[in-house]
Amino acid sequence: MDFAPRIQARLDALAAISAEPGAITRLYLTPEQARASALVMGWMREAGMSARVDAAGNVIGRLEGPVPGSPAVVIGSHLDTVRDAGRYDGPLGVVTGIACVAALVASSTRLPFAVEVVGFADEEGTRFDATLIGSRAFAGTFDPDKLACPDGQGITIAQALRAAGFDPERFHEAARRRSEILAYLELHIEQGPALERAGLAVGLVTAISGATRLAATLEGEAGHAGTVAMDGRRDALAGAAACILAVEARCRGEAGLVGTVGSLTASPGAVNVIPGRVAFSLDLRAPDDGQRAAALADIAAAWRSIAAERGLALAWRTTHDAPSVPCDPALAERIAAAMAAEGHPVFRLPSGAGHDGMAVGALAPVAMVFVRCRGGISHNPAEFASLPDIEAGARVLLATLRGLGADG
C-alpha cells in the first residue's frame, strides 16, 4: 500500500479550508476550524474509527481495543495553523495517523490496545495569547483562568467557545485520565534543516526543547539626534543592540541552545530622535532545562552589565516558561526498531519547536518521529515534504504501532 498520495490529497483538501483566499489560515474556534474538523471526522469514520469532538474542540477518532474502554495508544498533532501557513505543520501527523489506522483495519490487525487519533484544536496560539490549548485541555493542565484571555477583537476564549457551540463551563471535560492513555506518538515535519543536511527522510526525536520567553525594556533618555554628543547619550536602542549581540554570543556554538530576539520597538521612533525607550523580546530554548537556565542567567548578567555601563534602566518579565519534555526511552527505542526495520538509519535529534507532545507528556509517555521538510522551512507557504518522505514517515509510524502491539 502506498500511503503518501492519499495523505497528500487530504492535506491539500485541508489546505483549501482557510479564512484567507490564496493562503492557509485556520484559527481556533472559527468556522474554518469547524469545517476542517468535520472533514477529518469523515476520514476517521471511513478508516473504521468512531469520531467525536471533545469539550475543547479536539477531534478524536478511536479504533476500539480488545474490550470496550481499553486504554489507548494516541497518535496526535494539531489542525490549527499560523496565519499564511504551510499545509504540513500539524495536519501531516493527524492524516498519517488516520492512514495507519485504516491500514490496520484493512489487514484485520488486532492490537491489544485501542488506537486513538487526535487532531488538537489549537497548538499554535495564533488567535489567543495561549499556546497548546487543545493538548493542555486533553492532558488536564489547561489553566481555566485563561478562558478569559481575549483575541485581537476582544473576544475571550469562553465567548468564542459559546459562539462555536461549546460550553465553557464544560471545558474541563476534555481532560483525560492517565489510566486511559498508554502512550502518545506524534509524527511531524522537522521544521528545521538537520534531516535534509544528513540526507535522511526521517528522524527520531530525543526531547522537545523547553522555552523561556521574556518581555524586556530598556529606558534611557530621548534627545536631539544632532545636538547630543555621542559620549553624552543614553541611547536605549544602542543598548538593546548590545543585548541582542550578547544573546547571540552566549547561544552560538552550544548544541541545542538557541536564542532569538524577534520583536523590538524603539520609542519615540523618529528619524531625528535618540531612542529613549526600547521594548524587546527574548525566546530562549534548549532540550535540557539546566542548560537553558544557565544560559538565561548568563544573558541576564550580561544585560545588567550593559545597562549599567550605558546608564539605562533595565526591566523584564517572563511571559512564557515551559520545561523540556524528554521523549520516553522505551517508546523511542520502539520507533528506532521500526526505522531500522524500514531500512532507515536511526538519526536522533532534539526538537527546537514546541509540539502538542509537550502538554500530553503530563499524561503519558511521549515519542516523536520527524519527517524531512525542504530547506527546513515551516510556518510559510513554501513548507514542503516530498511524497517519498511522507511515505517513509507513515511506514515507520505503522511499524511502531505493530511493534507496540507485539510487545503487548
C-alpha positions in Angstrom: 0.0 0.0 0.0 1.3 3.5 -0.9 0.2 5.9 1.8 1.7 9.1 0.6 -0.6 10.0 -2.4 -3.7 9.8 -0.3 -2.1 11.6 2.6 -1.1 14.4 0.3 -4.5 14.6 -1.3 -6.1 15.0 2.2 -3.5 17.7 3.2 -4.5 19.5 0.0 -8.2 19.3 0.9 -7.5 20.7 4.4 -5.4 23.5 2.9 -8.4 24.6 0.9 -10.2 25.4 4.1 -8.9 28.8 5.1 -10.1 32.2 6.3 -8.0 33.9 3.7 -8.2 33.3 -0.1 -4.9 32.2 -1.5 -3.4 31.4 1.9 -3.8 28.8 4.6 -5.2 30.3 7.9 -7.3 28.2 10.3 -7.6 29.6 13.8 -9.1 28.2 16.9 -12.9 28.3 17.3 -13.6 29.7 13.8 -15.9 28.4 11.0 -12.8 27.2 9.2 -11.8 25.1 12.1 -15.3 23.6 12.3 -15.2 22.7 8.6 -11.8 21.1 8.9 -13.0 19.1 12.0 -16.0 17.8 10.1 -13.8 16.7 7.1 -11.3 14.9 9.4 -14.1 13.2 11.3 -15.4 11.8 8.0 -11.9 10.4 7.2 -11.8 8.9 10.7 -15.1 7.1 10.2 -14.1 6.0 6.7 -11.0 4.4 8.3 -13.1 2.4 10.7 -13.0 4.6 13.7 -15.7 6.2 15.8 -15.3 10.0 15.8 -16.2 12.8 18.1 -15.3 16.4 19.1 -14.5 16.9 22.8 -15.4 19.9 25.0 -12.3 21.9 23.9 -12.9 21.3 20.2 -10.3 18.5 19.7 -11.3 15.9 17.1 -10.9 12.3 18.4 -11.1 9.2 16.4 -11.0 5.8 18.1 -10.4 2.3 17.0 -11.6 0.2 19.9 -9.3 -2.3 21.6 -10.0 -5.9 22.6 -12.7 -4.8 25.1 -14.7 -1.6 25.2 -12.8 1.1 27.1 -9.4 -0.4 26.5 -6.5 2.0 27.2 -5.3 3.6 24.0 -2.1 4.5 22.2 -2.8 8.0 20.9 -1.4 9.4 17.7 -1.9 13.2 17.5 -1.0 16.6 16.2 -2.8 19.8 15.5 -5.3 21.0 12.9 -4.9 24.8 13.5 -2.4 26.9 11.7 -0.5 30.2 11.9 -1.5 32.9 9.5 -0.5 32.2 5.9 0.8 28.8 6.9 2.1 25.8 5.1 0.0 22.6 4.7 2.1 20.1 6.6 2.7 21.5 10.0 0.3 19.7 12.2 -2.1 18.1 9.8 0.5 15.7 8.4 0.6 13.9 11.8 -3.2 13.7 12.0 -3.8 12.5 8.5 -0.9 10.0 8.7 -2.4 8.6 11.9 -5.7 8.0 10.2 -3.9 6.3 7.3 -2.2 4.0 9.7 -5.4 3.0 11.4 -7.0 2.4 8.0 -4.1 0.0 7.2 -4.6 -1.8 10.5 -8.3 -2.3 9.8 -7.7 -3.3 6.1 -5.3 -6.0 7.2 -7.5 -7.2 10.1 -4.7 -6.5 12.5 -5.9 -6.7 16.1 -3.8 -4.8 18.7 -4.0 -5.4 22.5 -5.0 -1.8 23.0 -7.2 0.9 21.4 -5.8 3.4 19.0 -6.9 7.0 19.0 -6.0 9.7 16.5 -6.4 13.2 17.9 -6.5 16.4 15.9 -5.8 19.1 18.5 -7.9 22.2 18.1 -5.2 24.8 19.0 -1.4 24.3 19.3 -0.1 27.5 17.6 -1.8 30.0 19.9 -2.3 32.3 16.9 -5.8 33.7 17.9 -5.4 33.9 21.7 -2.4 34.6 23.8 -2.2 31.0 24.9 -0.5 28.0 23.2 -1.3 24.3 23.3 -4.9 25.0 24.3 -6.2 21.7 22.8 -3.5 19.4 24.2 -3.4 21.1 27.6 -7.2 20.6 27.8 -6.7 16.9 26.8 -4.0 16.5 29.4 -6.0 18.3 32.1 -3.4 21.0 32.6 -5.1 24.0 31.0 -5.5 26.9 33.4 -9.2 27.7 33.5 -8.4 31.4 34.2 -7.1 31.6 30.6 -10.7 31.2 29.3 -10.9 35.0 29.9 -8.0 35.6 27.5 -9.1 37.8 24.6 -8.2 37.7 21.0 -7.4 40.8 19.0 -11.1 41.7 18.7 -11.6 41.5 22.5 -13.5 38.1 22.2 -12.5 35.8 25.1 -11.9 32.1 24.7 -15.1 31.5 26.8 -17.1 33.7 24.4 -15.6 32.1 21.4 -16.4 28.6 22.8 -20.1 29.6 23.2 -20.2 31.1 19.7 -18.8 27.9 18.2 -21.4 25.8 20.1 -19.3 24.7 23.1 -20.0 25.3 26.8 -17.0 26.9 28.6 -18.4 25.5 31.9 -17.7 22.0 30.5 -14.3 22.8 29.0 -12.7 20.7 31.8 -14.5 17.6 30.5 -11.9 17.4 27.7 -9.3 16.2 30.3 -8.4 12.5 30.0 -7.3 10.2 32.8 -3.9 8.6 33.0 -5.4 5.2 33.0 -7.0 5.8 29.6 -3.7 6.6 27.7 -0.8 4.2 27.3 1.4 6.3 25.1 1.4 9.3 22.8 3.1 9.3 19.3 3.4 12.3 17.1 4.7 12.5 13.6 5.6 16.0 12.4 7.7 17.7 9.8 11.1 18.7 11.3 10.7 22.4 10.7 14.5 22.6 10.6 17.4 21.6 8.3 19.1 18.7 10.2 17.5 15.8 8.3 18.0 17.5 4.9 21.7 18.1 5.7 22.0 14.4 6.8 20.3 13.2 3.6 17.6 11.4 5.6 13.9 11.1 5.3 13.0 10.5 9.0 14.5 11.2 12.4 13.9 10.1 16.0 13.2 13.0 18.4 15.1 12.8 21.7 13.4 15.7 23.5 11.1 18.7 22.9 13.1 21.8 23.9 11.9 23.8 26.9 11.4 27.5 26.2 11.6 30.7 28.2 10.2 34.0 26.8 10.9 37.4 28.2 9.4 40.8 27.5 12.2 43.3 28.3 12.5 47.1 28.3 15.5 49.5 28.4 14.8 53.1 29.5 17.3 55.8 28.5 16.8 59.4 27.5 15.4 60.7 24.3 17.3 63.6 22.7 18.0 65.5 19.6 20.0 63.4 17.1 22.1 66.4 16.0 22.9 68.2 19.3 23.6 65.5 21.8 27.2 64.3 21.7 27.9 60.6 21.3 29.6 60.4 24.7 26.7 62.0 26.4 23.9 59.8 25.1 21.8 57.3 27.0 20.6 55.5 23.8 18.2 52.7 24.6 18.4 51.3 21.1 22.2 51.0 21.1 21.8 49.3 24.5 19.3 46.9 23.1 21.6 46.1 20.1 24.3 45.2 22.6 21.9 43.0 24.5 20.9 41.2 21.3 24.6 40.5 20.5 25.0 39.2 24.0 22.3 36.7 23.3 23.9 35.6 20.1 27.3 35.3 21.7 26.0 33.2 24.6 24.0 30.8 22.4 26.3 30.3 19.5 28.3 27.1 19.4 26.4 25.3 22.2 24.5 22.3 20.8 20.7 22.6 21.1 20.7 26.0 22.6 19.0 28.8 20.6 18.2 32.4 21.5 16.1 34.8 19.4 15.1 38.4 19.8 12.3 38.5 17.3 10.4 41.7 18.4 11.8 45.1 19.0 10.1 48.5 19.3 12.0 51.8 19.7 10.4 54.9 21.0 9.7 57.6 20.1 10.6 56.1 16.7 11.6 59.3 14.9 14.5 59.5 12.5 16.0 62.5 14.2 15.4 61.5 17.9 17.7 59.3 20.0 15.6 56.4 21.2 14.7 56.8 24.8 12.9 53.5 25.3 13.1 50.1 23.7 10.9 47.1 24.3 12.2 43.8 23.0 11.6 40.1 23.4 13.7 37.0 24.1 12.9 33.5 23.1 15.4 31.0 24.6 15.2 27.3 24.0 17.2 24.1 24.9 16.5 20.4 25.1 17.9 20.4 28.7 16.4 22.7 31.3 19.7 23.1 33.2 21.3 24.3 30.0 18.5 26.7 29.4 18.6 28.1 33.0 22.4 28.5 32.9 22.2 30.4 29.6 19.4 32.6 30.9 21.4 33.5 34.0 24.4 34.4 31.8 22.3 36.5 29.5 20.6 38.3 32.4 24.1 39.1 33.9 25.3 40.5 30.5 22.2 42.6 30.1 22.6 44.1 33.6 26.2 44.9 32.8 25.3 46.6 29.5 22.5 48.6 31.2 24.8 49.8 34.0 27.6 50.7 31.6 25.2 52.8 29.4 23.2 54.4 32.2 20.0 52.6 31.2 17.2 51.2 33.3 16.6 47.5 32.6 13.4 45.6 33.4 11.9 42.3 32.2 9.1 39.9 32.9 8.7 36.2 32.0 5.8 35.7 29.6 6.2 32.0 29.0 8.2 29.2 30.6 7.8 25.6 29.6 10.0 22.8 30.7 11.6 20.5 28.2 10.0 17.1 27.6 12.3 14.2 27.1 11.0 11.5 24.9 10.3 8.2 26.6 13.3 5.9 26.2 11.3 2.7 25.7 8.9 4.3 23.2 11.9 5.9 21.4 13.6 2.5 21.1 10.4 1.0 19.6 10.5 3.8 17.0 14.2 3.1 16.4 13.4 -0.5 15.8 10.7 0.5 13.3 13.1 2.8 11.5 15.7 0.0 11.2 13.1 -2.5 10.0 12.0 0.0 7.3 15.6 0.5 6.2 16.3 3.9 7.7 19.3 4.9 9.8 18.3 5.9 13.3 19.1 9.6 13.3 18.5 11.2 16.7 17.8 15.0 17.1 16.0 17.3 19.6 13.0 19.4 18.6 13.6 23.1 18.9 10.0 23.8 18.2 7.2 23.2 20.7 4.6 20.4 20.0 1.5 19.0 21.5 3.6 16.3 23.0 4.9 18.9 25.5 1.4 19.0 27.0 0.5 15.4 26.6 3.7 14.5 28.4 2.0 15.3 31.7 -0.4 12.5 31.0 1.5 9.7 29.2 4.9 8.7 27.8 5.7 10.6 24.6 7.7 9.9 21.5 8.0 11.7 18.1 9.0 11.0 14.5 10.3 13.8 12.4 9.9 13.9 8.6 12.3 15.9 6.5 11.0 19.2 5.0 12.6 21.1 2.2 15.0 23.8 3.4 13.8 23.4 6.9 11.1 25.9 6.0 7.9 26.0 8.1 5.2 28.5 9.1 5.5 29.5 5.5 3.5 28.7 2.3 6.8 27.3 0.9 6.7 24.5 3.5 7.1 21.1 1.7 7.6 17.4 2.4 8.0 15.0 -0.5 5.9 12.0 -1.2 8.7 9.6 -0.6 9.5 11.2 2.8 5.8 11.2 3.8 5.7 7.5 2.8 8.7 6.8 4.9 7.2 8.5 7.9 3.9 6.7 7.6 5.5 3.3 7.3 7.7 4.0 10.4 4.6 5.1 12.4 2.6 2.0 11.3 5.6 -0.3 12.1 5.8 1.4 15.5 2.1 0.6 16.2 2.6 -3.0 15.1 5.7 -3.3 17.3 3.9 -1.9 20.3 1.2 -4.5 19.7 3.7 -7.3 19.6 5.2 -6.1 22.9 1.7 -6.5 24.4 
